[in-house]
Amino acid sequence: MLSKAGTGRAQSLDVMEADKNNSVLREGFLVKRGHIVPNWKARWFVLKPDKLLYYKYEGGRRDSCQRGKIPLKDCVLTCPFSGI
């Protein structure tokens, strides 16, 4: 995301923006329903500011190959509990 033109300040802002988009907000197990075979599968999910990624997890290790991505742009967060 670095631009060749511009000041050092603009470049550092681009780097900060890239870091913000790549930062991990939360990660852990969730269960999702299969797309082709409608059974439930445990997957390792990684929440980033603009997307939710998920990976296969077998043998105590996360698969390095990303299995899916859910874009979160223009999504609205709602919480049914008033205490949170």
Beta strands, then each sheet from edge to edge (+ up, - down):
strand 1: 26-33
strand 2: 40-48
strand 3: 51-58
strand 4: 61-71
sheet 1: 1+ 2- 3+ 4-
end
